[in-house]
Structures are given as C-alpha cells and as structure tokens.
Amino acid sequence: MGKVNKLGQYKGIQVKVEKHIATDEEVNQQIEAMVSQNPTFVEKDGEVAHGDMTTIDFEGFKDGVAFEGGKAEGHQLEIGSGQFIPGFEEQMIGMKKGETKDLNLTFPEDYGMADLAGADVVFKVKLHKVENKQESELNDEFVASLNVPNMQTVEDLQNQMKVQLQSQHDQTYRTNVENAIFEKLIEDSEVEVNDEDIQRAMEQHIQHIRMDLAKQGMQLEQYLQMMGMNQETLLQQLAPSAKQQATFEAIIDEIANVENLTTTDEEIDQQIEMIAQQNQMTKEEVLERVSAADLKHDYNRVKASQLVIQSANINE
C-alpha cells in the first residue's frame, strides 16, 4: 500500500460548494419534454401516411415458405421510424384499415441472419388500425394517462417533478461536497504510490465498468469497439483516476490507523447479512467471494471517510 509521508489536516476541512434549488423553470422544462415524449394517438379512417402509427399483423415468406421470426400479430409500427427493413414502411403508405397487402422486399446484404441476408421476400401485411400522432396537451387527463401512482392532476405532476429534481440536485450536491473534501485532503497530503497500487485501483475501475455495462447487456470488448477504443487506450484514460484512488486509499488507511478505528466481528456479521439479502445469497456464498478480513478493511475505510466528511465545514 502507498506510503503517506505527510498526512494533511483531515478534521475540520473547509470547502465551499454551491447548492442548487429546483426552480419552476426547470420543472416546466422537464414537463414539456415529458409531454413531447408522450404523444396522443387519434384513430383515423383515411390512408396510411408518413408519421402515422399503425397496428398490423404480418408474416414473411422466402420462396413461398414462412421463415422463423418473421411473424407477429397486433404489432405497432410507426411509419417512417425505420423499425423494419427498407421498403416495408414505405410500401404501407396508402393502405386502409382492414386491407391486406403483399410487400415485395429485399433484406439488406449485411443483415444479421445469413439465410436472409440479401434475400428477396414477401411480407403479407394486414392493417387493423391507423392512428394520427399528435402533440399531447398538458391537462389533468394527460397526467392521469401516465398511470403514475398518486398523480392525477397537473399540480400533482408539478409537485412530484419538483421533488424529483430537488432530490437529483441534493444527490449531486452531496457528491460534490465529498469530492471537494477529499480533493483538499489529497492536496494537503504527501503520498508515494507504486505501480502495484495503481494497477490494483485500475482493476477495480475496470471491474466497475464491466458491471455497469453488464446491466445494459453489453461486454467491455463490445463497448470499446463501439467507442473506437482498445484496452490500451482505456488504461491510459483510467491511469490518472487510478493514481488518485490509490493515493486516497493510502490516506484513508493512515487516518484509520492514526484514529485507531476498528470494526467488530458483530459489525462484519451485519454487513455480510446485508450483502446476502441484497444479492439473494446465503452468508456462506458471500464469504466464498469476499473475506471477512477484506470487509473489515473496507469498513474501517468507510468509518475513516465518514469521520472526515462529518467533521468538515461546508460553506454553501
């Protein structure tokens, strides 16, 4: 672990952080965005036109044989959204409710399924409903249509939006306060960290990135490819924050040491219990993945961090 040559003042750190209060203007902007994202659909009798929302049944055939994954019933398709292969939506323009039509189409050459890539196909489409998409109007009826618990009127929406925005501002404020406190602590301390410390912090960063991406159903390698990066570029980007993290951990460990902070077996048992509940695991399964000694170390760090935060003087 890094060597702390000088530990800066860690009690009573003074920082100035701006606190933001949610304004009516912000609330109205959010509500306007919500209204535009939730258009109203009004059924019409005429022909399908660009921008209409249609409800269709369809089935795709290649050489007269239905292919897998080419069939759906009651599917909602916005004309012009580009949801389907080129030509599908365009050939539906002019159709009327109740009409059935054969669409003669060609799958793109680079289509994901090899047996359909570049293939000529016929989609048999039945049109059940045509709706006109219109900008919604902000009124109690619109608010009720959102089906949000305890929200029936425009006033309810405004109140809830203000609470939600203020909660976001408060969270940002708390994060900014902590960052400002710890930045000051790092600035006032002198620490030597070696490559091993930085490497460990780097691996933790990458692990967090992997977990965040996994929640979106993506792997790190896919993400890097999408961003036009490779592993080396990522490591270069993470190096400064990994060094900062390693420095911070050395300082926090030093504070825990100076303050003689300890964590009891009972506290660790409670932590294991909590981790087990959060992840639907047994306590034994948790202990297979993390050791009690590591948890104690982490908990000491949490106590040291809290000591620094709680004793700080914050000017808003």
C-alpha positions in Angstrom: 0.0 0.0 0.0 1.1 3.6 -0.7 3.3 5.4 1.8 2.0 8.6 3.5 4.9 10.9 4.1 2.6 13.8 5.3 -1.0 13.5 6.4 -2.9 16.7 5.7 -5.4 18.1 8.2 -8.4 15.7 8.0 -10.7 17.2 10.7 -12.5 20.4 10.1 -11.6 20.6 6.3 -13.2 23.8 4.9 -14.8 23.7 1.5 -17.2 25.9 -0.4 -19.8 24.1 -2.6 -22.8 25.6 -4.4 -26.2 24.1 -3.5 -28.9 24.2 -6.3 -32.6 24.7 -5.6 -35.0 23.3 -8.2 -36.8 26.2 -10.0 -40.2 26.4 -11.6 -38.5 27.0 -14.9 -36.6 23.6 -14.6 -39.8 21.9 -13.6 -41.6 23.3 -16.6 -38.8 22.3 -19.0 -38.9 18.7 -17.7 -42.7 18.6 -18.0 -42.6 20.0 -21.6 -40.1 17.2 -22.5 -42.4 14.6 -20.9 -45.4 15.9 -22.9 -43.4 15.8 -26.2 -42.2 12.2 -25.4 -45.8 11.0 -24.8 -47.8 12.0 -28.0 -51.5 11.4 -28.3 -52.8 8.9 -30.9 -56.1 9.6 -32.5 -57.7 6.9 -34.8 -58.3 8.0 -38.4 -60.3 6.5 -41.3 -58.1 7.6 -44.2 -55.0 6.1 -45.9 -51.7 5.4 -44.1 -49.4 8.4 -44.3 -45.8 9.1 -43.2 -45.7 9.6 -39.4 -48.9 7.5 -38.7 -49.0 4.8 -36.1 -50.3 1.5 -37.5 -51.4 -1.7 -35.8 -50.7 -4.7 -38.1 -50.4 -8.5 -38.4 -47.6 -9.6 -40.7 -45.9 -12.8 -41.9 -42.7 -13.1 -44.0 -42.2 -15.7 -46.7 -39.0 -16.6 -48.6 -39.5 -18.7 -51.7 -43.1 -19.2 -50.5 -42.1 -20.6 -47.2 -42.7 -18.7 -43.9 -39.3 -18.0 -42.2 -38.6 -18.0 -38.4 -39.1 -14.7 -36.6 -41.0 -13.2 -39.5 -44.4 -13.2 -37.9 -46.3 -11.0 -35.4 -49.9 -10.0 -34.6 -51.1 -6.7 -33.2 -47.7 -5.1 -33.8 -47.5 -1.3 -33.5 -45.4 0.3 -36.2 -44.8 4.0 -36.7 -44.4 4.7 -40.5 -41.1 6.4 -41.0 -39.4 5.1 -37.8 -37.1 2.8 -39.8 -38.0 0.0 -37.4 -38.4 -2.5 -40.3 -36.2 -3.3 -43.3 -36.1 -0.7 -46.1 -39.2 -0.5 -48.2 -41.6 -2.1 -45.6 -42.9 1.1 -44.1 -42.8 3.0 -47.5 -44.9 0.2 -49.2 -47.6 0.5 -46.5 -48.3 4.2 -47.4 -51.8 4.4 -48.9 -53.1 1.3 -47.2 -56.5 1.5 -45.5 -57.9 -0.1 -42.3 -58.9 -3.8 -42.9 -56.8 -4.1 -46.1 -54.3 -6.9 -46.6 -51.3 -6.3 -48.9 -48.2 -8.3 -50.1 -45.0 -6.3 -49.7 -42.2 -7.4 -52.0 -38.9 -6.6 -50.3 -35.2 -7.5 -50.2 -33.3 -8.0 -46.9 -30.1 -5.9 -46.7 -26.8 -7.7 -47.7 -25.4 -7.1 -44.2 -28.5 -8.5 -42.4 -27.6 -10.3 -39.2 -29.1 -13.7 -40.2 -27.1 -15.3 -43.0 -30.0 -17.2 -44.6 -32.0 -13.9 -45.0 -29.1 -11.5 -45.9 -29.8 -10.2 -49.5 -32.8 -12.5 -49.9 -36.0 -11.5 -51.8 -39.0 -12.0 -49.5 -42.7 -11.3 -49.4 -44.4 -9.9 -46.3 -48.2 -10.4 -46.1 -49.5 -7.5 -44.0 -53.0 -6.9 -42.6 -53.8 -3.4 -41.3 -56.0 -3.2 -38.3 -55.8 0.4 -37.2 -54.3 3.7 -38.3 -53.7 6.5 -35.8 -52.6 10.1 -36.2 -49.7 11.1 -33.9 -50.4 14.5 -32.2 -48.6 16.6 -29.7 -50.3 15.9 -26.3 -51.9 18.7 -24.3 -50.9 19.3 -20.7 -54.0 18.8 -18.7 -55.3 16.5 -15.9 -56.4 13.9 -18.5 -52.9 13.7 -19.9 -51.4 13.4 -16.4 -53.9 10.6 -15.5 -53.0 8.7 -18.7 -49.4 8.4 -17.5 -50.7 5.9 -14.9 -48.3 7.1 -12.1 -49.4 6.3 -8.6 -50.8 9.3 -6.6 -50.6 11.5 -9.7 -53.9 12.6 -11.2 -53.6 16.4 -11.9 -51.2 18.9 -13.5 -50.5 20.2 -10.0 -49.6 16.7 -8.8 -47.2 16.3 -11.7 -45.5 19.7 -11.0 -45.1 18.8 -7.3 -43.7 15.4 -7.9 -41.4 16.7 -10.6 -40.1 19.4 -8.2 -39.4 16.8 -5.5 -37.7 14.5 -8.0 -35.5 17.4 -9.4 -34.6 18.6 -5.9 -33.6 15.0 -5.0 -31.3 14.9 -8.0 -29.8 18.3 -7.1 -29.3 17.1 -3.5 -27.5 14.0 -4.6 -25.2 16.0 -6.9 -24.5 18.4 -4.0 -23.6 15.5 -1.6 -21.3 14.1 -4.3 -19.7 17.5 -4.9 -19.2 18.1 -1.2 -17.5 14.7 -0.7 -15.3 15.2 -3.8 -14.3 18.7 -2.7 -13.4 17.5 0.9 -11.3 14.5 -0.4 -9.6 16.6 -3.1 -8.5 19.1 -0.4 -7.3 16.2 1.8 -5.2 14.7 -1.1 -3.9 18.2 -2.0 -2.7 18.8 1.6 -1.1 15.3 2.0 2.1 13.8 0.5 1.9 10.2 -0.6 4.0 7.8 -2.5 2.1 5.2 -4.5 3.8 2.4 -6.5 2.7 0.8 -9.8 1.2 -2.2 -7.9 -1.2 0.2 -6.0 -2.2 2.0 -9.2 -2.7 -1.4 -11.0 -5.0 -2.6 -8.2 -7.1 0.6 -8.4 -7.2 0.3 -12.2 -8.5 -3.3 -12.0 -11.2 -2.1 -9.6 -12.2 0.6 -12.0 -12.4 -1.9 -14.9 -14.5 -4.3 -12.8 -17.0 -1.4 -12.0 -17.2 -0.6 -15.7 -17.8 -4.2 -16.6 -20.6 -4.4 -14.0 -22.2 -1.2 -15.3 -22.1 -2.5 -18.9 -23.4 -5.9 -17.9 -26.6 -4.2 -16.6 -27.1 -2.8 -20.1 -26.4 -6.3 -21.6 -23.0 -5.3 -23.0 -19.5 -6.6 -22.7 -16.5 -4.3 -22.2 -15.0 -5.5 -25.5 -18.2 -4.6 -27.4 -18.2 -1.2 -25.7 -14.6 -0.5 -26.6 -15.2 -1.4 -30.2 -18.3 0.8 -30.3 -16.2 3.8 -28.9 -13.3 3.1 -31.3 -11.0 2.3 -28.4 -8.8 -0.6 -27.4 -7.8 -1.9 -23.9 -4.6 0.2 -24.0 -6.4 3.5 -24.7 -8.8 2.7 -21.8 -6.0 2.1 -19.4 -4.4 5.4 -20.4 -7.6 7.2 -19.8 -8.1 5.5 -16.4 -4.5 6.0 -15.2 -4.9 9.5 -13.6 -8.0 8.5 -11.6 -6.5 5.1 -10.6 -3.5 7.0 -9.2 -5.8 9.4 -7.4 -7.8 6.4 -6.0 -4.6 4.7 -4.8 -3.4 7.9 -3.2 -6.8 8.4 -1.5 -6.9 4.8 -0.2 -3.4 5.2 1.4 -4.5 8.4 3.1 -7.8 6.9 4.4 -5.9 3.8 5.7 -3.5 6.2 7.5 -6.4 8.0 9.1 -8.0 4.7 10.2 -4.6 3.8 11.7 -4.0 7.2 13.5 -7.5 7.2 14.9 -7.2 3.6 15.9 -10.5 2.8 14.1 -11.6 -0.8 14.4 -14.5 -2.9 13.1 -16.1 -5.6 15.4 -17.0 -9.1 14.3 -20.6 -8.2 15.0 -20.5 -5.3 12.5 -18.9 -7.5 9.9 -21.6 -10.1 10.5 -24.3 -7.4 9.9 -22.5 -6.4 6.7 -22.4 -10.0 5.4 -26.1 -10.4 6.3 -26.9 -7.2 4.4 -24.9 -8.2 1.3 -26.5 -11.6 1.3 -30.0 -10.1 1.4 -29.3 -7.6 -1.3 -27.9 -10.3 -3.7 -30.3 -13.1 -2.7 -27.4 -15.2 -1.5 -26.6 -17.1 1.7 -23.9 -15.8 4.1 -21.7 -18.7 3.2 -21.9 -17.8 -0.5 -20.9 -14.2 0.3 -17.9 -15.5 2.3 -16.8 -17.6 -0.7 -16.5 -14.3 -2.7 -15.2 -11.9 -0.1 -13.1 -12.5 3.1 -14.1 -11.1 6.5 -10.6 -9.5 6.7 -11.2 -7.6 3.5 -14.7 -6.5 4.7 -13.1 -5.3 7.9 -10.5 -3.3 6.0 -13.3 -1.8 3.8 -15.4 -1.0 6.8 -12.5 0.8 8.5 -12.1 2.9 5.4 -15.8 3.8 5.5 -15.5 4.9 9.1 -12.4 7.0 8.3 -14.2 8.6 5.3 -17.3 9.4 7.4 -15.1 10.9 10.1 -13.5 13.3 7.6 -16.9 14.2 6.0 -18.8 14.7 9.2 -16.1 17.0 10.7 -15.8 19.2 7.6 -17.0 22.8 7.5 -19.1 23.3 4.4 -20.0 26.8 3.1 -22.9 26.8 0.7 
